[in-house]
Amino acid sequence: MQPAVSAFFMLLFVLLCVLGILANGFIVLVLSRERMRRGRLLPSDVILLSLGASRFCLQCVGMMNNFYYYLHLEEYSTGPARQFFGLHWDFLNSATFWFGSWLSVLFCMKIASFTHPTFLWLRWRLPGSVPWLLGASLLISFLVTLLFFWGNHAVYQGFLIRKYPGNMTFQQWSRRLEIHYFLPLKFITLSVPCSVFLVSIALLINSLRRHRGRMRRSGHGLQDPSSQAHTRALKSLVSFLILYALSFASLVIDAAGFFCSQSDWYWPWQILIYLCTSVHPYILILSNLRLRGGCRQLLLLVRGSQLA
């Protein structure tokens, strides 16, 4: 890849992360202000606040990690930087996946029109369990981080001791750890929240699709406000599903170490990894009445300051 093209993708990555940081920071700011004004938040807003905060921190850490890795590859691979950045990145990444899954579960419980007793019981109990679910997610993320930290520490110690199994070099031994330890660990730890997410989103999409079909059969046209609302909800859910799946797949593949900083596809791959955390916040802002209102107020404030 030509240096100019590589520089273009690098700038695109920076722009994507900056936009994501602004959007997630806006979500945290609006909901934190609402929490201070009212003293409490709705369960869905609590999850949104947690998700926005974790994504904000994740993208800040991710930008620093990527540029340090790109500019100081040798020092990154053999020094403590890999452990330092990995400790924060793995924790925030796992927490972000869990928070996104709980958001989809809560939406499913609130919107889906199932009448099964188990579903109704979960709908009644889930809102009050949100703080416990978020706390459990942080605990699981902490345990996952310890497992990844052990692997990164083994790489660092292996470089210092210079003793590897068989006649392998440091690069060969590190590569073996990536394939046989980091890749399965990443796949297993992310598959659990991803499975929860997929089940809840599939149930919710199916429920909305059936409800929309009943409305059309009862004589409500596509221009009916209720039909349009369900159509917008379906589009939002499908986009969330696609972004979440792309994020999961890209992170699992990235754990295998296929795209190092010398690779021509390093920066395009990083764009794919951070696509969900940068784009989905804007979908949330547009679909949430309180966030949309806060965005409108901010735009009016900026326009007023320009006119003044």
C-alpha positions as a printed NumPy array, in Angstrom:
array([[  0.   ,   0.   ,   0.   ],
       [  1.306,   3.455,  -0.924],
       [  2.352,   5.728,   2.001],
       [ -0.257,   8.289,   0.947],
       [ -3.022,   5.672,   1.099],
       [ -1.774,   4.431,   4.458],
       [ -1.732,   8.007,   5.767],
       [ -5.292,   8.485,   4.498],
       [ -6.543,   5.454,   6.43 ],
       [ -4.626,   6.609,   9.513],
       [ -6.324,  10.019,   9.37 ],
       [ -9.664,   8.313,   8.782],
       [ -9.085,   6.189,  11.884],
       [ -8.293,   9.295,  13.946],
       [-11.39 ,  11.089,  12.631],
       [-13.574,   8.069,  13.406],
       [-12.241,   7.831,  16.956],
       [-12.611,  11.568,  17.578],
       [-16.226,  11.469,  16.392],
       [-16.853,   8.462,  18.629],
       [-15.242,  10.155,  21.622],
       [-17.406,  13.245,  21.075],
       [-20.615,  11.213,  20.744],
       [-19.928,   8.99 ,  23.743],
       [-18.786,  11.97 ,  25.785],
       [-22.026,  13.745,  24.875],
       [-24.089,  10.752,  26.051],
       [-22.19 ,  10.645,  29.35 ],
       [-22.543,  14.405,  29.825],
       [-26.292,  14.535,  29.142],
       [-27.168,  11.521,  31.283],
       [-24.848,  12.57 ,  34.128],
       [-26.521,  15.981,  34.131],
       [-29.925,  14.296,  34.179],
       [-28.778,  12.123,  37.088],
       [-27.699,  15.183,  39.071],
       [-30.965,  17.019,  38.338],
       [-33.416,  14.212,  39.107],
       [-31.373,  12.089,  41.511],
       [-32.016,   8.905,  39.52 ],
       [-32.125,   7.528,  35.998],
       [-34.257,   5.013,  34.191],
       [-32.678,   1.524,  33.961],
       [-32.14 ,   1.963,  30.221],
       [-30.401,   5.306,  30.814],
       [-28.175,   3.734,  33.478],
       [-27.008,   1.162,  30.926],
       [-26.599,   3.883,  28.288],
       [-24.486,   5.925,  30.701],
       [-22.298,   2.91 ,  31.505],
       [-21.979,   1.988,  27.833],
       [-21.097,   5.549,  26.83 ],
       [-18.479,   5.847,  29.595],
       [-16.832,   2.531,  28.72 ],
       [-16.767,   3.36 ,  24.994],
       [-15.348,   6.822,  25.686],
       [-12.496,   5.384,  27.743],
       [-12.009,   2.494,  25.304],
       [-11.486,   4.8  ,  22.347],
       [ -9.083,   7.056,  24.247],
       [ -7.017,   4.038,  25.329],
       [ -7.313,   2.514,  21.85 ],
       [ -5.945,   5.603,  20.113],
       [ -2.955,   5.813,  22.457],
       [ -2.335,   2.07 ,  22.182],
       [ -2.466,   2.001,  18.372],
       [ -0.146,   4.938,  17.836],
       [  2.345,   3.73 ,  20.447],
       [  2.293,   0.296,  18.826],
       [  2.682,   1.778,  15.34 ],
       [  5.539,   4.117,  16.267],
       [  7.385,   1.899,  18.756],
       [  6.736,  -1.668,  17.626],
       [  9.902,  -3.223,  19.077],
       [  9.545,  -1.5  ,  22.437],
       [  5.823,  -2.298,  22.524],
       [  6.354,  -6.012,  21.884],
       [  9.187,  -6.479,  24.359],
       [  8.514,  -3.846,  27.019],
       [  5.869,  -3.256,  29.693],
       [  3.764,  -1.079,  27.361],
       [  1.902,  -4.141,  26.058],
       [  0.885,  -5.061,  29.598],
       [ -0.061,  -1.494,  30.525],
       [ -2.276,  -0.811,  27.52 ],
       [ -3.611,  -4.375,  27.421],
       [ -4.699,  -4.192,  31.056],
       [ -6.993,  -1.24 ,  30.339],
       [ -8.043,  -2.201,  26.811],
       [ -9.091,  -5.767,  27.643],
       [-11.121,  -4.634,  30.664],
       [-12.909,  -1.83 ,  28.81 ],
       [-13.499,  -3.988,  25.742],
       [-15.113,  -6.787,  27.746],
       [-17.223,  -4.331,  29.76 ],
       [-18.381,  -2.604,  26.578],
       [-19.555,  -5.876,  25.067],
       [-21.464,  -6.804,  28.216],
       [-23.106,  -3.368,  28.527],
       [-24.19 ,  -3.529,  24.876],
       [-25.706,  -6.963,  25.484],
       [-27.66 ,  -5.79 ,  28.53 ],
       [-28.949,  -2.815,  26.55 ],
       [-30.34 ,  -5.167,  23.911],
       [-31.868,  -7.402,  26.609],
       [-33.582,  -4.441,  28.273],
       [-34.941,  -3.2  ,  24.939],
       [-36.253,  -6.691,  24.247],
       [-38.01 ,  -6.864,  27.605],
       [-39.557,  -3.412,  27.19 ],
       [-40.688,  -3.615,  23.568],
       [-41.244,  -7.266,  22.628],
       [-44.846,  -8.459,  22.892],
       [-44.413, -12.026,  24.133],
       [-46.826, -13.47 ,  26.697],
       [-44.805, -16.432,  27.973],
       [-44.752, -16.49 ,  31.825],
       [-40.944, -16.621,  31.931],
       [-40.7  , -13.593,  29.663],
       [-43.229, -11.665,  31.753],
       [-41.334, -12.548,  34.95 ],
       [-38.06 , -11.343,  33.414],
       [-39.747,  -8.132,  32.246],
       [-40.865,  -7.487,  35.828],
       [-37.531,  -8.323,  37.483],
       [-34.967,  -7.02 ,  35.013],
       [-35.237,  -3.222,  35.588],
       [-34.505,  -3.602,  39.3  ],
       [-31.586,  -5.942,  38.554],
       [-29.725,  -3.531,  36.266],
       [-27.195,  -2.361,  38.927],
       [-26.418,  -5.991,  39.793],
       [-26.023,  -6.917,  36.128],
       [-23.642,  -4.024,  35.548],
       [-21.662,  -4.932,  38.657],
       [-21.445,  -8.57 ,  37.568],
       [-20.272,  -7.415,  34.122],
       [-17.462,  -5.398,  35.692],
       [-16.44 ,  -8.38 ,  37.826],
       [-16.399, -10.718,  34.815],
       [-14.42 ,  -8.149,  32.834],
       [-11.895,  -7.914,  35.653],
       [-11.414, -11.703,  35.692],
       [-11.063, -11.761,  31.902],
       [ -8.466,  -8.992,  32.134],
       [ -6.411, -11.083,  34.556],
       [ -6.32 , -13.952,  32.038],
       [ -5.126, -11.651,  29.253],
       [ -2.659,  -9.979,  31.604],
       [ -1.128, -13.378,  32.374],
       [ -0.568, -13.993,  28.662],
       [  0.969, -10.552,  28.063],
       [  3.148, -10.962,  31.149],
       [  4.338, -14.354,  29.85 ],
       [  5.379, -12.704,  26.582],
       [  7.288, -10.013,  28.473],
       [  8.999, -12.475,  30.805],
       [  9.854, -14.727,  27.881],
       [ 11.647, -11.857,  26.188],
       [ 13.65 , -11.096,  29.352],
       [ 14.598, -14.694,  30.144],
       [ 15.175, -15.716,  26.518],
       [ 14.058, -19.293,  27.181],
       [ 11.395, -20.764,  24.913],
       [ 10.075, -24.306,  24.352],
       [ 12.035, -26.256,  21.759],
       [ 14.178, -24.268,  19.349],
       [ 11.666, -21.479,  18.771],
       [ 12.619, -17.828,  18.479],
       [ 10.856, -15.089,  20.445],
       [  8.702, -14.193,  17.437],
       [  7.708, -17.839,  16.888],
       [  6.867, -18.34 ,  20.561],
       [  4.881, -15.091,  20.724],
       [  3.004, -16.096,  17.574],
       [  2.191, -19.468,  19.106],
       [  0.73 , -17.773,  22.176],
       [ -1.42 , -15.555,  19.977],
       [ -2.867, -18.522,  18.072],
       [ -3.255, -21.016,  20.919],
       [ -3.975, -18.745,  23.89 ],
       [ -5.143, -15.22 ,  23.012],
       [ -7.371, -16.236,  20.091],
       [ -9.373, -18.971,  21.952],
       [ -9.565, -16.786,  25.065],
       [-10.877, -13.811,  23.103],
       [-13.392, -15.991,  21.283],
       [-14.73 , -17.632,  24.447],
       [-14.933, -14.483,  26.581],
       [-16.689, -12.474,  23.868],
       [-18.974, -15.287,  22.695],
       [-20.97 , -15.287,  25.951],
       [-22.154, -11.635,  25.841],
       [-22.447, -11.882,  22.06 ],
       [-24.785, -14.876,  22.395],
       [-26.946, -12.977,  24.904],
       [-27.026, -10.04 ,  22.508],
       [-27.948, -12.134,  19.455],
       [-30.781, -13.961,  21.222],
       [-32.357, -10.773,  22.592],
       [-31.993,  -8.87 ,  19.313],
       [-33.398, -11.795,  17.31 ],
       [-36.437, -12.013,  19.627],
       [-36.986,  -8.273,  19.466],
       [-36.664,  -8.067,  15.676],
       [-39.054, -10.99 ,  15.289],
       [-41.564,  -9.386,  17.658],
       [-41.41 ,  -6.028,  15.846],
       [-41.671,  -7.709,  12.459],
       [-44.776,  -9.674,  13.527],
       [-46.36 ,  -6.586,  15.068],
       [-45.684,  -4.584,  11.914],
       [-47.242,  -7.352,   9.808],
       [-50.386,  -7.373,  11.991],
       [-50.721,  -3.613,  11.619],
       [-50.478,  -3.841,   7.834],
       [-53.096,  -6.608,   7.711],
       [-55.433,  -4.565,   9.914],
       [-55.429,  -1.73 ,   7.389],
       [-52.692,   0.512,   8.729],
       [-50.569,   1.734,   5.825],
       [-46.833,   2.231,   5.744],
       [-47.345,   5.974,   6.207],
       [-49.137,   5.452,   9.514],
       [-47.091,   7.047,  12.362],
       [-47.099,   3.826,  14.366],
       [-45.897,   1.803,  11.366],
       [-43.159,   4.327,  10.702],
       [-42.041,   4.132,  14.327],
       [-41.761,   0.335,  14.118],
       [-39.894,   0.614,  10.824],
       [-37.39 ,   3.021,  12.372],
       [-36.969,   0.697,  15.338],
       [-36.291,  -2.258,  13.032],
       [-33.699,  -0.297,  11.052],
       [-31.987,   0.797,  14.267],
       [-31.876,  -2.77 ,  15.604],
       [-30.573,  -4.228,  12.347],
       [-27.815,  -1.603,  12.187],
       [-26.878,  -2.345,  15.827],
       [-26.795,  -6.069,  14.998],
       [-24.495,  -5.544,  11.996],
       [-22.119,  -3.234,  13.886],
       [-21.992,  -5.537,  16.91 ],
       [-21.287,  -8.605,  14.748],
       [-18.545,  -6.759,  12.845],
       [-16.955,  -5.693,  16.114],
       [-17.024,  -9.245,  17.474],
       [-15.547, -10.786,  14.321],
       [-12.831,  -8.148,  13.938],
       [-11.721,  -8.441,  17.574],
       [-11.491, -12.233,  17.422],
       [ -9.447, -12.095,  14.209],
       [ -7.294,  -9.302,  15.619],
       [ -6.428, -11.494,  18.615],
       [ -4.627, -13.864,  16.222],
       [ -2.196, -11.071,  15.326],
       [ -2.742, -11.205,  11.569],
       [ -2.431,  -7.425,  11.146],
       [  0.794,  -6.035,  12.617],
       [  1.824,  -2.402,  12.219],
       [  3.847,  -3.237,   9.086],
       [  0.812,  -4.719,   7.385],
       [ -0.771,  -2.681,   4.593],
       [ -4.18 ,  -3.356,   6.132],
       [ -3.357,  -2.383,   9.706],
       [ -5.193,   0.97 ,   9.753],
       [ -8.212,  -0.193,   7.687],
       [ -8.533,  -3.074,  10.138],
       [ -8.401,  -0.709,  13.11 ],
       [-11.185,   1.327,  11.513],
       [-13.302,  -1.826,  11.339],
       [-12.59 ,  -2.67 ,  14.988],
       [-13.712,   0.763,  16.239],
       [-16.584,   1.201,  13.8  ],
       [-19.275,   0.075,  16.25 ],
       [-18.062,   2.185,  19.183],
       [-17.902,   5.27 ,  16.92 ],
       [-21.044,   4.931,  14.782],
       [-23.544,   3.313,  17.162],
       [-23.532,   6.238,  19.676],
       [-25.014,   8.465,  16.953],
       [-27.771,   5.903,  16.36 ],
       [-28.487,   5.93 ,  20.095],
       [-28.6  ,   9.727,  20.183],
       [-31.073,   9.87 ,  17.287],
       [-33.307,   7.146,  18.745],
       [-33.363,   8.435,  22.349],
       [-35.73 ,  11.329,  23.072],
       [-33.663,  12.787,  25.925],
       [-30.369,  12.562,  24.031],
       [-31.939,  13.951,  20.876],
       [-33.317,  16.886,  22.844],
       [-29.924,  17.537,  24.406],
       [-28.308,  17.476,  20.967],
       [-30.864,  19.964,  19.662],
       [-30.174,  22.289,  22.595],
       [-26.438,  22.042,  21.983],
       [-26.846,  22.889,  18.286],
       [-29.032,  25.898,  19.144],
       [-26.455,  27.043,  21.685],
       [-23.643,  26.773,  19.146],
       [-25.696,  28.609,  16.498],
       [-26.579,  31.344,  18.991],
       [-22.923,  31.834,  19.953],
       [-21.954,  32.108,  16.269],
       [-24.626,  34.712,  15.602],
       [-23.536,  36.677,  18.641]])
